[in-house]
Amino acid sequence: MDYTEVSKELERVIGYIHSDKLEDTDKELMTKETIDYFDNYVSPGWLKYRKSVSTNSAVLEWTDHDSVCEGLYGEEFIDCLGGFGIYTTGHRNEEILETVKAQLDHQALHSQELLDPLRGYLAKAVAGITPGDLQYCFFTNGGAEAVEMALKLARIATGGRWYISTVGAFHGKSMGAISMGGKNTYRTPYTPMVQQVQHVEYGNAEDARKAIRNLTAVGEKVAAVIVEPIQGEAGVIVPPAGYLKELRAICDEYGVALIFDEIQTGMGRTGTFFRCEAEGVTPDIMTFGKAFGGGIMPITGIICRPPMWTQELIDNPWLLGSPTFGGNPVCCAAAIATIKYMIENDIPGTCKTKGEFLKAGLIKLKEKYPTVIDDVRGTGLMLAVEFVQSDVGYSVAKGMFQRGVLTAGTLVNAKCIRFEPPAVITQEQMEAVIQRLDEALSDTKTEFKL
């Protein structure tokens, strides 16, 4: 191994990071190397999977701000993908970024032994913005990890072993989380997984009731029902009104923990701080993430009602988990600044108002192109357009990319494009998105003779 050669190359890369302006020769080399290194050192299928890369000239993202992503050569994209829900407060939000920089000036990670104060302040703040009596927090690094903690906590607290999840669900790709997942594509390669899982129809509370009743009848104890208040990866599927309330009643009846996965729906995106507030329902355990770190730092977690934090966990605080980086000071600083910014700027209300405008524009396009668009749905700034077939959706996404708009495909429903822009998106940008979508739809209609 030639360590000297590795160090020399990294010195050049660090120079790129520190540079205020890159030369064209540097940009050409970076583009060439990035394509090469993704194919040979990241994943040979990544470039083919990313439609915007495989169907257009490669664009390297290098800078961002507000609702805009910029490529290495200054290509500008209005971000309607939003990092799959990360950028609710915008890209590099100045207030959040300043707080993170200030924290980095005196500490980044924690000692693992002394008390880190920001974790306590953040936990209290989360308890203050979540519904009902949710109180105890556990901070993690990614969404799947948060789900793992929720699943483990449910077993500890209830003594149950079975889980009820839903068809079409997406809760992450770690072993426990993907066991809850509702699409065979992501489950089949890893079977057998967690075996005590039953999947029921999403939006059908009676289906969940029957599953719990039948398991109970044969002597099996159910630990939890886990559900997204709105299914994200399935294509922004909004359940019938009253669904969450009925699940709450069922779980109360059978002594089962109710887990709401609010990783994508939470932090204001759907018009309330957390989607479950729209139905006035408090879960026993709730996961959160995505926008929680303000689009600056990765931080996720769970919060639970007091009865869930049993004596066993009090006696052994590390039993649930001990992530090395979970709840570290710099990430907590980002989340603290994010919550403050969201409250002071009414981000949930902003998402609601701007979402109504954007959805109205999408519905008008559905009426204009009924042979191309099959459905428009969602709430707040968590919206989806479903096309008549997957190839049509890919064509529209490609057309949007060519017109400088990033959109979000879905992992579970390939016919859908999601629109999840930052809450700081401007009126002018939303109007531009609708206009460019109109143009892309027109091209696709002609291409497929629809």
Residue pairs with C-beta under 8 A, 6 or more apart in sequence:
16 22
16 26
16 30
19 26
22 30
22 72
27 72
27 73
30 60
30 72
31 58
31 60
31 72
34 58
34 60
35 47
35 58
38 46
38 47
39 46
39 47
47 53
47 54
47 58
48 54
51 394
51 397
51 398
51 401
51 409
52 59
52 397
52 398
52 401
52 406
53 59
55 394
55 398
55 401
56 398
56 401
56 402
59 71
59 72
59 75
60 71
60 72
61 69
61 70
61 71
61 72
62 70
62 71
62 72
63 70
64 70
64 79
64 91
64 92
65 90
65 91
65 92
66 90
66 91
66 422
66 424
67 78
67 79
67 87
67 90
67 91
67 421
67 422
67 424
67 425
67 426
67 429
68 76
68 77
68 78
68 79
68 91
69 76
69 77
69 79
69 91
69 406
70 76
70 77
71 77
75 404
76 404
77 401
77 404
77 405
77 406
78 404
78 405
78 406
78 421
78 425
78 429
78 432
78 433
79 87
79 91
79 406
79 421
79 422
79 425
80 400
80 405
80 406
80 407
80 408
80 419
80 420
80 421
80 425
80 433
81 406
81 407
81 408
81 418
81 420
82 88
82 381
82 408
82 420
82 421
82 422
83 290
83 295
84 232
84 264
84 290
84 408
84 418
84 420
85 232
85 263
85 264
85 269
85 290
85 291
85 382
85 420
86 290
86 291
86 293
86 295
87 291
87 295
87 422
88 267
88 268
88 269
88 290
88 291
88 295
88 342
88 347
88 351
88 381
88 422
88 423
89 96
89 291
89 294
89 295
89 338
89 341
89 342
89 347
89 422
89 423
89 424
90 295
90 422
90 423
90 424
91 295
91 422
92 295
92 296
93 294
93 295
93 296
93 338
93 341
93 424
95 337
95 340
95 341
96 294
96 295
96 296
96 334
96 337
96 338
96 341
97 296
98 337
99 333
99 334
99 336
99 337
100 296
100 297
100 330
100 333
100 334
100 337
102 333
103 118
103 329
103 330
103 333
104 330
107 329
107 330
108 328
108 329
108 330
109 325
109 328
109 329
109 330
110 116
110 119
110 327
110 328
110 329
112 324
116 327
116 328
116 329
116 332
118 329
118 332
118 333
118 336
119 139
119 327
119 329
119 332
121 332
121 336
122 137
122 139
122 327
122 332
122 335
122 336
122 339
123 136
123 137
123 139
125 335
125 336
125 339
126 137
126 288
126 301
126 303
126 339
127 134
127 135
127 137
127 303
129 273
129 339
129 343
130 273
130 274
130 286
130 303
131 274
131 276
131 277
131 280
131 281
131 282
132 282
132 305
133 282
133 305
133 306
134 282
134 283
134 286
134 303
134 304
134 305
135 303
135 304
135 305
135 306
136 303
136 304
136 306
136 308
136 309
137 301
137 302
137 303
138 149
138 153
138 301
138 302
138 303
138 320
138 321
138 326
138 327
139 299
139 300
139 301
139 326
139 327
139 331
139 332
140 146
140 149
140 299
140 300
140 301
140 302
140 321
140 323
140 326
140 327
141 298
141 299
141 300
141 323
141 325
141 326
142 172
142 289
142 298
142 300
143 171
143 172
143 177
143 263
143 287
143 289
143 290
143 300
144 171
144 172
144 173
144 174
144 177
144 178
145 172
145 174
145 300
145 321
145 323
145 326
146 263
146 287
146 288
146 289
146 300
146 301
146 302
147 171
147 172
147 174
147 176
147 177
147 180
147 226
147 261
147 263
147 287
148 172
148 174
148 176
148 177
148 321
149 287
149 301
149 302
149 320
149 321
150 224
150 226
150 259
150 261
150 285
150 287
150 302
151 163
151 176
151 177
151 180
151 223
151 224
151 226
151 259
152 176
152 320
152 321
153 257
153 285
153 302
153 304
153 308
153 313
153 320
154 160
154 163
154 223
154 224
154 257
154 259
154 284
154 285
154 308
155 161
155 223
155 224
156 310
156 312
156 313
156 319
156 320
157 257
157 284
157 304
157 307
157 308
157 309
157 310
158 221
158 222
158 223
158 224
158 255
158 256
158 257
159 221
159 223
160 221
160 222
160 223
160 224
160 256
160 257
161 196
161 220
161 221
161 223
162 196
162 197
162 198
162 215
162 220
162 221
162 222
162 223
163 179
163 180
163 194
163 196
163 197
163 198
163 222
163 223
163 224
163 225
163 226
164 197
164 198
164 199
164 200
164 208
164 211
164 212
164 222
164 224
164 225
164 226
164 256
165 171
165 180
165 181
165 182
165 197
165 198
165 199
165 200
165 225
165 226
165 227
166 182
166 199
166 200
166 201
166 202
166 227
166 228
166 231
167 182
167 199
167 200
167 201
167 202
168 182
168 183
168 202
168 231
168 234
168 237
168 412
168 413
169 180
169 181
169 182
169 199
169 202
169 226
169 227
169 228
169 231
169 234
170 181
170 182
170 183
170 228
170 231
170 232
170 233
170 234
170 411
170 412
171 177
171 178
171 180
171 181
171 226
171 228
171 261
172 178
172 181
173 181
173 186
175 190
175 193
175 194
176 193
176 194
178 186
178 187
178 190
178 193
179 187
179 193
179 194
179 197
180 194
180 197
180 226
181 187
182 199
182 202
182 234
182 412
183 234
183 411
183 412
186 411
187 193
196 220
198 211
198 215
200 207
200 208
200 210
200 211
201 207
202 227
202 231
202 234
202 237
202 239
203 237
203 239
203 240
203 243
205 242
205 243
205 246
205 247
205 250
208 225
208 247
208 250
209 250
212 222
212 225
212 250
212 254
212 256
213 254
215 221
215 222
216 222
216 254
222 254
222 256
223 256
223 257
224 256
224 257
224 258
224 259
224 284
224 285
225 247
225 250
225 251
225 256
225 257
225 258
225 259
226 259
226 261
227 244
227 247
227 258
227 259
227 260
227 261
228 260
228 261
228 262
228 264
228 265
229 239
229 244
229 260
229 261
229 262
229 265
229 270
229 274
229 275
229 276
229 278
229 279
230 236
230 237
230 238
230 239
230 264
230 265
230 270
230 275
230 378
230 379
230 382
231 237
231 239
231 412
232 264
232 265
232 382
232 410
232 418
233 410
233 411
233 412
233 413
234 410
234 412
234 413
235 384
235 386
235 410
235 412
235 413
235 415
235 416
235 418
236 377
236 378
236 382
236 383
236 384
236 416
236 418
237 377
238 377
238 378
238 379
241 279
242 279
243 279
244 260
244 276
244 279
244 281
245 279
245 280
245 281
247 258
247 281
248 258
248 281
248 282
248 283
250 256
251 257
251 258
251 284
257 284
257 285
257 308
258 283
258 284
258 285
259 283
259 284
259 285
259 286
259 287
260 274
260 275
260 276
260 281
260 283
260 285
260 286
260 287
261 287
262 274
262 275
262 276
262 286
262 287
262 288
263 287
263 288
263 289
263 290
263 300
264 290
264 382
265 274
265 275
265 382
266 273
266 274
266 275
266 286
266 288
266 289
266 290
266 291
266 292
267 273
267 274
267 288
267 290
267 291
267 292
267 338
267 342
267 347
268 291
268 342
268 347
268 348
268 350
268 351
268 380
268 423
269 290
269 291
269 351
269 380
269 381
269 382
269 420
269 423
270 278
270 351
270 379
270 380
270 381
270 382
271 278
271 348
271 349
271 351
271 352
271 355
271 379
271 380
272 278
272 348
272 352
273 342
273 348
274 286
274 288
276 282
276 283
276 286
278 379
282 305
284 304
284 305
284 307
284 308
285 302
285 303
285 304
285 305
285 308
286 302
286 303
286 304
287 300
287 301
287 302
288 300
288 301
288 302
288 303
289 299
289 300
289 301
290 300
291 338
292 299
292 300
292 301
292 335
292 338
293 299
293 331
293 334
293 335
293 338
294 334
294 335
294 337
294 338
294 341
295 422
296 334
296 338
297 330
297 331
297 333
297 334
297 335
298 331
299 327
299 331
299 332
299 334
299 335
301 326
301 327
312 319
313 319
313 320
325 331
341 347
342 348
347 423
348 380
350 423
351 380
351 381
351 423
352 379
352 380
354 381
354 421
354 423
354 425
354 430
355 378
355 379
355 380
355 381
355 382
355 383
357 427
357 430
358 381
358 383
358 419
358 421
358 430
358 433
358 434
359 376
359 378
359 379
359 383
361 430
361 431
361 433
361 434
362 376
362 383
362 385
362 419
362 434
362 437
363 376
364 434
365 373
365 385
365 434
365 437
365 438
365 441
366 373
366 375
366 376
366 385
368 438
368 441
369 441
369 442
369 445
369 450
371 388
371 445
371 450
372 387
372 388
372 392
372 396
372 441
372 444
372 445
372 448
372 450
373 385
373 386
373 387
373 388
373 441
374 386
374 387
374 388
374 415
375 384
375 385
375 386
376 383
376 384
376 385
376 386
377 383
377 384
377 386
378 384
378 418
378 419
381 419
381 420
381 421
381 422
381 423
381 425
382 418
382 420
383 418
383 419
383 420
384 410
384 416
384 417
384 418
384 419
385 396
385 416
385 417
385 419
386 393
386 413
386 415
386 416
387 393
387 396
387 415
387 416
387 417
388 415
388 450
389 415
390 414
390 415
391 448
392 415
392 444
392 448
392 450
393 409
393 414
393 415
393 416
393 417
395 440
395 443
395 444
395 447
395 448
396 417
396 437
396 440
396 441
396 444
397 407
397 409
397 417
399 439
399 440
399 441
399 443
399 444
400 406
400 407
400 417
400 436
400 437
400 440
401 407
402 440
403 436
403 439
403 440
404 436
405 432
405 433
405 436
405 437
407 417
407 418
407 419
408 417
408 418
408 419
408 420
409 416
409 417
409 418
410 416
410 417
410 418
419 433
421 429
421 430
421 433
444 450
